[in-house]
């Protein structure tokens, strides 16, 4: 038995309930006198060969998509036009994934994971084929949104299935594999996209999803059997014996509210100023719709966003902590490559490698985290990881000038190890506190909060970086610098066009901006640490069926 986490739950043979004083409606497993749990409806089932491969292939569809597309943007714009709006190729996809996560989470709890995952893969493939057939930029953006709606089902459902199919002892291994999919995608995606764009037509970037998705679809259909839901089992029924109702008003309200909020965060300060009419209208509209969501969900029989997601201390704390993780991740993912190219003078491939070492240490640390949380518990392990991450982020301002490439790469390597120690215990731990009927909603809420945090971080840190560079330009003691922020990118891309002193001053301004961003990321890490220490329970209320023998 895992002394760090389960001793209080098993010593007296109690049935685990939720931290708000209510039970979750699941049936606890019984023991056979040897300490091993017998089979339960919520417990992990035997897994046929190919299930892990199916989950990894499905996740690869979503993970590869954005990284592959990013390097083909020049070819796409050259063919279809629409340079002014091409950023919506990424923003539209992100919006669709984020706002659909809660909806798919609830649907998977109601009708099962398998049909939702099959639908998500199918929709993603349809969106990919439509993208390949796009005739202009508007059509391509619309079809990318279709892809995103499929990607939301894939991301949330695959993570939920990892909790359904694997016991606690094995869960770090499958989560590490899924993290490796993202790591490989981050490194290989741009290279694959560049090769396809250079030697074929850019439309093949979307067509290559067909064989990957087709294989994933076949494996899921043939190999996946959900625990406690045999093939052909009818959807769950409510306590009154009726088939469950889908909360369509709640789903539409969540879509509308999330769409307006994320559009304001993604486009604010880019397409229009923060204090302009579009930003204020979008933010005001999202606030009004948030109130509508609360009112609609309080009256719904089967709400898409049930209140218990925020009333239970464990789930609420994990959601807030994961939102902070999404926020701080903007610093290494967005600003370190810029720093490596603009300040260190590296080429784009080398700059990407400086950042990508983080994705190498992350899954290794995640896979090893079980040896820590089995001794000190989920909360304390996550607190240790995010505390280390805060210290590592604070080390960024102490890089020498000029730094050597291995120095920021070392920081990224250590940061990945710390965040692997932080994220996986929270995901595994929070999934172990709920039964099958609530795991999809819980997992989706965690992923949703991280995605929103990432959008907030992009807006917030982008504003910090822009304000820092603008202030340095305004007080510049050397001539020859760009007069406005719009000229900074062009000047950095062609530093030889600037006088030597001006180029050095501009590099120093970018280094200062990236330093402030990393200090902001360190503050987000401290915020996550405080949430864990002040909000999360010291021991997660793990349900008996998740115990390891």
C-alpha positions in Angstrom: 0.0 0.0 0.0 1.3 3.5 -0.8 2.0 5.0 2.6 2.1 8.6 1.4 -1.4 8.7 0.1 -3.8 5.9 1.1 -3.1 5.0 4.7 -5.9 7.2 6.1 -8.4 5.8 3.6 -7.7 2.2 4.1 -6.7 1.8 7.8 -10.3 1.7 9.0 -12.0 0.3 5.9 -13.9 3.5 5.2 -15.5 4.4 1.9 -14.0 7.5 0.3 -16.3 10.4 -0.2 -15.7 13.8 -1.7 -14.3 16.6 0.2 -17.6 18.6 0.2 -19.3 16.0 2.3 -21.1 14.2 -0.4 -20.4 10.8 -2.0 -19.8 10.5 -5.7 -22.2 7.7 -6.3 -19.6 5.1 -7.0 -19.3 1.7 -5.5 -16.1 1.0 -3.6 -14.2 -2.2 -4.3 -13.9 -4.9 -1.7 -10.8 -6.8 -0.6 -10.3 -10.5 -0.7 -8.3 -10.7 2.5 -5.0 -10.3 0.8 -5.2 -6.6 0.3 -6.0 -6.7 -3.4 -9.1 -5.1 -4.8 -11.7 -7.2 -6.6 -13.1 -5.9 -9.8 -15.4 -3.0 -9.7 -17.4 -1.0 -12.2 -14.9 1.8 -12.0 -11.8 -0.2 -11.6 -9.3 -0.7 -14.5 -10.0 -3.6 -16.8 -7.8 -5.9 -18.7 -6.4 -4.1 -21.7 -6.1 -5.8 -25.1 -3.0 -5.3 -27.1 -3.0 -2.1 -29.1 -4.9 0.1 -26.7 -1.9 2.2 -25.7 -0.9 2.5 -29.3 -4.4 3.7 -30.2 -4.4 6.3 -27.5 -0.9 7.5 -28.5 -1.9 7.7 -32.2 -5.1 9.6 -31.4 -3.1 12.1 -29.3 -0.5 12.4 -32.0 -3.2 13.8 -34.4 -3.9 16.7 -32.0 -0.2 17.2 -30.9 1.3 17.3 -34.4 -1.3 19.5 -36.0 -0.3 23.0 -34.9 3.5 22.3 -35.0 3.3 20.9 -38.6 1.2 23.8 -39.8 3.4 26.5 -38.4 6.3 26.0 -40.8 4.0 26.0 -43.9 2.4 29.4 -43.2 4.4 31.2 -46.0 3.4 28.6 -48.6 -0.2 28.7 -47.4 -0.4 32.5 -47.5 1.4 32.6 -50.9 -1.3 30.3 -52.4 -4.5 31.5 -50.6 -3.6 35.0 -49.6 -5.1 36.4 -46.3 -1.8 37.4 -44.6 -3.7 39.8 -42.3 -5.8 37.0 -40.8 -3.5 33.9 -41.0 -3.0 33.9 -37.2 -6.5 32.6 -37.0 -5.3 29.3 -38.4 -3.9 28.8 -34.8 -6.3 30.9 -32.8 -9.4 29.3 -34.3 -8.1 25.9 -33.6 -7.2 26.8 -30.0 -10.6 28.3 -29.4 -12.5 25.3 -30.7 -10.4 22.9 -28.6 -10.7 24.9 -25.4 -14.5 25.6 -25.5 -15.4 22.1 -26.5 -13.4 20.3 -23.7 -16.1 20.7 -21.0 -18.8 19.6 -23.4 -17.0 16.4 -24.4 -16.1 15.7 -20.8 -19.7 15.6 -19.8 -20.7 13.6 -22.9 -18.1 11.0 -22.2 -19.4 10.6 -18.6 -22.9 10.2 -20.0 -22.5 8.0 -23.0 -19.0 6.5 -22.6 -15.5 7.4 -23.7 -15.4 5.2 -26.8 -18.2 6.8 -28.8 -16.9 10.3 -28.0 -13.3 9.4 -29.0 -14.5 7.8 -32.2 -16.6 10.9 -33.0 -13.6 13.2 -32.2 -11.2 11.3 -34.5 -13.7 11.1 -37.3 -14.5 14.9 -37.0 -10.8 15.7 -36.9 -10.2 13.7 -40.1 -13.2 15.4 -41.8 -11.7 18.7 -40.8 -8.3 17.7 -42.2 -9.7 16.7 -45.6 -11.7 19.9 -45.8 -8.6 21.9 -44.9 -6.7 20.1 -47.8 -9.5 21.2 -50.1 -9.7 24.8 -48.9 -10.1 27.4 -51.7 -9.3 30.6 -49.7 -8.0 31.6 -46.2 -11.6 32.1 -44.8 -12.5 28.5 -45.7 -9.2 27.2 -44.3 -9.8 29.0 -41.0 -13.4 27.6 -40.8 -12.1 24.1 -41.5 -9.4 24.5 -38.9 -12.2 25.2 -36.4 -13.8 21.9 -37.4 -10.5 20.2 -36.7 -10.3 21.9 -33.3 -13.8 20.6 -32.4 -12.5 17.1 -33.1 -9.2 17.8 -31.3 -11.1 18.8 -28.1 -12.7 15.4 -28.0 -9.4 13.6 -28.6 -7.4 15.5 -25.9 -9.9 15.2 -23.1 -11.1 11.7 -23.8 -7.6 10.2 -24.2 -6.5 11.6 -20.9 -9.7 10.3 -19.2 -9.2 6.8 -20.7 -5.7 6.8 -19.2 -7.4 7.1 -15.8 -10.0 4.5 -16.6 -7.8 1.8 -18.0 -4.7 1.9 -15.9 -4.3 1.4 -12.2 -2.3 4.0 -10.2 0.8 1.9 -10.3 0.8 1.9 -14.1 -0.7 5.3 -14.8 2.6 7.3 -14.7 3.9 5.1 -17.5 1.0 5.7 -19.9 0.9 9.4 -19.0 4.6 9.6 -19.7 4.0 8.0 -23.1 1.4 10.6 -23.9 3.8 13.3 -22.8 6.4 11.8 -25.1 3.9 12.2 -28.0 3.8 15.9 -27.3 7.5 16.1 -26.9 8.2 14.3 -30.2 5.6 16.5 -31.9 7.2 19.7 -30.7 10.6 18.6 -32.1 9.6 16.7 -35.2 6.5 18.7 -36.2 8.2 21.8 -37.6 10.7 19.7 -39.5 8.0 17.5 -41.0 5.9 20.6 -42.0 9.0 22.2 -43.6 9.8 19.1 -45.6 6.2 18.7 -46.8 5.9 22.4 -47.7 9.2 22.4 -49.5 9.0 19.3 -51.6 5.2 18.8 -52.0 2.1 20.9 -51.8 1.1 22.4 -48.5 -2.2 20.5 -48.7 -0.3 17.3 -47.9 0.2 18.7 -44.3 -3.4 17.9 -43.7 -3.7 14.9 -45.9 -1.1 13.0 -43.9 -3.5 13.0 -41.0 -5.7 10.5 -43.0 -3.5 7.3 -42.5 -2.6 8.2 -38.9 -6.2 8.9 -38.0 -7.5 6.0 -39.9 -5.2 3.6 -38.0 -6.1 5.2 -34.7 -9.8 4.9 -35.6 -9.5 1.2 -36.4 -7.5 0.4 -33.3 -10.0 2.3 -31.0 -12.9 0.6 -32.6 -11.4 -2.9 -32.5 -9.3 -2.9 -29.3 -10.9 -0.5 -26.8 -13.3 -1.9 -24.3 -14.3 0.4 -21.5 -14.2 -0.9 -18.0 -17.7 -1.5 -16.6 -19.3 -0.9 -20.1 -19.4 -4.0 -22.2 -19.9 -3.7 -25.9 -23.5 -2.9 -26.7 -24.3 -1.6 -23.3 -27.0 1.1 -23.4 -26.1 4.6 -22.2 -26.3 5.3 -18.5 -29.8 6.2 -17.2 -30.7 8.7 -14.5 -32.2 7.8 -11.1 -35.7 8.0 -12.5 -34.9 5.4 -15.2 -35.0 7.9 -18.1 -32.3 8.3 -20.7 -30.0 11.2 -19.7 -30.7 14.6 -21.3 -28.0 16.5 -23.0 -27.6 20.1 -21.6 -27.7 21.8 -25.0 -28.4 25.3 -23.6 -25.5 24.9 -21.2 -23.2 23.7 -24.0 -24.2 26.7 -26.2 -23.7 29.1 -23.3 -20.2 27.6 -22.6 -19.3 27.8 -26.2 -20.4 31.4 -26.5 -18.8 32.6 -23.3 -15.5 30.8 -23.9 -15.4 31.9 -27.5 -15.8 35.6 -26.7 -13.3 35.5 -23.8 -10.6 33.6 -25.7 -11.1 35.8 -28.7 -10.5 38.9 -26.5 -7.4 37.4 -25.0 -5.9 36.1 -28.2 -6.6 39.2 -30.4 -6.3 41.9 -27.8 -3.2 43.9 -28.2 -2.6 42.2 -31.6 -5.6 42.9 -33.9 -6.7 45.9 -31.9 -5.6 47.8 -28.7 -6.6 46.5 -25.3 -8.7 49.5 -24.4 -10.4 49.7 -27.8 -14.1 49.1 -28.4 -13.7 45.5 -29.8 -11.7 44.4 -26.7 -14.1 46.0 -24.2 -17.2 44.6 -26.1 -15.7 41.1 -26.1 -14.7 41.2 -22.4 -18.1 42.7 -21.4 -20.0 40.1 -23.5 -18.0 37.2 -22.0 -18.8 38.5 -18.5 -22.5 38.7 -19.2 -22.4 35.2 -20.8 -20.5 33.8 -17.7 -23.5 34.9 -15.6 -25.8 33.2 -18.1 -23.7 30.0 -17.9 -24.1 30.0 -14.1 -27.9 30.5 -14.3 -28.4 27.9 -17.0 -26.2 25.3 -15.3 -27.9 25.7 -11.9 -31.2 24.7 -13.4 -30.0 21.9 -15.7 -30.6 18.3 -14.8 -27.3 17.2 -16.2 -25.1 20.4 -16.4 -22.1 20.6 -18.7 -20.2 22.4 -15.9 -21.6 21.0 -12.7 -21.0 23.0 -9.5 -19.2 20.2 -7.7 -16.2 20.9 -10.0 -15.5 24.0 -8.0 -17.1 23.0 -4.6 -14.7 20.1 -4.0 -11.4 21.3 -2.6 -9.2 18.8 -4.5 -10.7 19.5 -7.9 -10.8 23.2 -7.5 -7.2 23.4 -6.3 -6.0 21.3 -9.2 -7.9 23.4 -11.7 -6.4 26.6 -10.3 -2.9 25.1 -10.2 -3.2 23.9 -13.8 -4.4 27.3 -14.9 -1.2 28.8 -13.4 0.8 26.1 -15.2 -0.8 27.1 -18.6 0.1 30.7 -17.8 3.7 30.1 -17.0 4.3 27.8 -19.9 4.0 30.8 -22.3 7.4 32.0 -21.1 9.5 29.0 -22.3 7.4 28.0 -25.3 6.9 31.5 -26.8 9.7 33.7 -25.6 12.8 31.4 -25.2 13.0 30.8 -29.0 12.7 34.5 -29.6 15.5 35.1 -27.1 17.6 32.4 -28.7 17.3 34.0 -32.1 17.3 37.7 -31.3 19.8 37.8 -28.4 22.0 34.7 -28.9 21.9 34.9 -32.7 20.9 31.3 -33.3 19.2 30.1 -36.4 15.5 29.0 -36.0 16.3 25.2 -35.8 18.9 25.8 -33.1 16.6 28.2 -31.2 13.9 25.5 -31.3 16.3 23.0 -29.9 17.1 25.2 -26.9 13.4 25.2 -26.0 12.7 21.6 -26.9 15.1 20.1 -24.4 12.3 20.9 -21.9 10.1 18.4 -23.7 12.7 15.7 -23.3 13.1 15.9 -19.5 9.4 16.4 -18.8 8.1 12.8 -19.7 11.1 11.2 -17.9 10.4 13.2 -14.8 6.7 12.4 -15.0 7.4 8.7 -15.3 9.6 8.8 -12.2 7.2 10.9 -10.2 5.4 7.9 -8.8 8.4 7.0 -6.7 8.0 10.4 -5.0 4.3 10.7 -4.6 4.0 7.1 -3.2 6.1 8.4 -0.3 5.0 12.0 0.3 1.6 12.2 -1.5 0.2 13.9 -4.6 0.0 17.4 -3.1 3.5 17.5 -1.7 5.1 16.1 -4.8 3.3 18.7 -7.0 4.3 21.4 -4.5 7.9 20.2 -4.7 7.9 20.3 -8.5 6.3 23.8 -8.8 8.6 25.2 -6.1 11.6 24.0 -8.0 10.1 25.4 -11.2 9.8 28.9 -9.5 13.4 28.8 -8.5 14.6 27.7 -12.0 12.5 30.5 -13.6 14.1 33.0 -11.3 17.5 31.9 -12.5 16.9 33.2 -16.0 17.7 36.8 -15.1 21.1 35.7 -13.9 22.2 34.4 -17.3 25.5 36.1 -18.3 25.6 38.5 -21.2 26.1 37.2 -23.7 25.0 33.8 -22.7 26.1 30.6 -24.4 23.3 28.5 -25.9 23.9 25.6 -23.4 23.0 27.9 -20.5 19.4 28.7 -21.3 19.1 25.1 -22.6 20.1 23.8 -19.2 17.5 26.0 -17.6 14.9 24.5 -19.9 16.0 21.0 -19.2 15.7 21.5 -15.4 12.3 23.3 -15.9 10.9 20.3 -17.8 12.0 18.0 -15.0 10.4 20.2 -12.4 7.1 20.6 -14.3 6.9 16.8 -14.9 7.1 16.4 -11.2 4.3 18.9 -10.8 1.7 18.1 -13.5 1.5 14.3 -13.5 0.8 13.8 -9.8 -2.0 16.4 -10.0 -3.7 14.7 -13.0 -3.3 11.2 -11.7 -4.3 12.3 -8.2 -7.5 14.2 -9.1 -8.6 11.4 -11.4 -8.3 9.0 -8.5 -10.7 11.0 -6.4 -13.7 10.5 -8.6 -15.6 7.5 -10.1 -16.1 6.6 -13.7 -19.3 8.8 -14.0 -17.4 12.0 -13.0 -13.9 11.4 -14.4 -14.5 12.8 -17.9 -15.9 16.0 -16.5 -13.1 16.3 -14.0 -10.4 15.7 -16.5 -11.9 18.1 -19.0 -12.1 20.8 -16.4 -8.4 20.4 -15.6 -7.5 20.7 -19.3 -9.9 23.6 -19.9 -8.3 25.6 -17.0 -4.8 25.0 -18.4 -5.9 26.1 -21.9 -7.5 29.3 -20.5 -4.4 29.9 -18.4 -2.3 29.6 -21.6 -4.4 32.2 -23.4 -4.3 34.6 -20.4 -0.5 34.1 -20.2 -0.1 34.9 -23.9 -2.0 38.1 -23.5 -0.4 39.1 -20.2 3.2 38.3 -21.0 2.8 39.7 -24.5 1.7 43.0 -23.0 4.7 42.9 -20.5 7.2 42.3 -23.3 5.7 44.9 -25.6 5.7 47.5 -22.8 9.3 46.8 -21.8 10.6 47.1 -25.4 8.5 50.2 -26.1 9.9 51.9 -22.9 13.4 51.0 -24.0 12.8 52.4 -27.4 11.4 55.6 -26.0 14.5 56.2 -23.8 17.0 55.0 -26.4 20.3 56.8 -26.1 21.5 55.6 -29.6 20.1 56.5 -33.0 19.0 54.2 -35.8 16.4 52.2 -33.8 12.9 51.4 -35.0 10.4 54.1 -34.0 7.6 51.7 -33.2 7.1 48.1 -32.1 6.0 47.1 -35.6 9.6 47.7 -36.8 11.3 45.6 -34.1 10.5 42.3 -35.7 11.9 43.4 -39.1 15.0 44.8 -37.4 15.6 41.7 -35.4 15.2 39.5 -38.6 17.8 41.6 -40.4 20.2 43.0 -37.7 22.8 43.9 -40.3 20.6 46.8 -41.4 21.1 48.5 -38.0 24.2 50.3 -36.7 26.2 48.1 -34.4 25.4 50.1 -31.3 21.7 50.1 -32.2 21.6 46.4 -32.8 23.3 45.7 -29.4 20.8 48.0 -27.7 17.9 46.3 -29.3 19.2 42.9 -28.3 19.5 44.1 -24.7 15.9 45.4 -24.8 14.7 42.0 -25.9 16.7 40.3 -23.2 15.2 42.6 -20.6 11.7 41.8 -21.9 12.2 38.1 -21.8 13.7 38.4 -18.3 10.6 40.2 -17.0 8.4 37.6 -18.7 10.3 34.8 -16.8 9.9 36.6 -13.5 6.2 36.8 -14.2 6.2 33.1 -14.9 8.0 32.5 -11.6 5.2 34.5 -9.9 2.6 32.2 -11.6 4.6 29.2 -10.2 4.5 30.7 -6.7 0.7 31.3 -7.1 0.3 27.6 -8.0 2.4 26.6 -5.0 0.2 28.8 -2.7 -3.0 27.2 -4.1 -1.6 23.7 -3.4 -0.6 24.6 0.2 -3.7 26.6 1.1 -6.5 25.1 -0.9 -5.7 21.5 -1.7 -6.1 18.9 1.1 -2.9 17.4 2.4 -4.1 14.0 1.4 -6.2 13.6 -1.8 -9.4 11.6 -1.0 -8.5 8.6 -3.2 -11.3 6.2 -3.8 -10.8 2.5 -2.7 -11.1 1.1 -6.2 -7.9 3.1 -7.2 -5.7 1.5 -4.5 -2.8 -0.5 -5.6 -2.1 -3.8 -3.9 
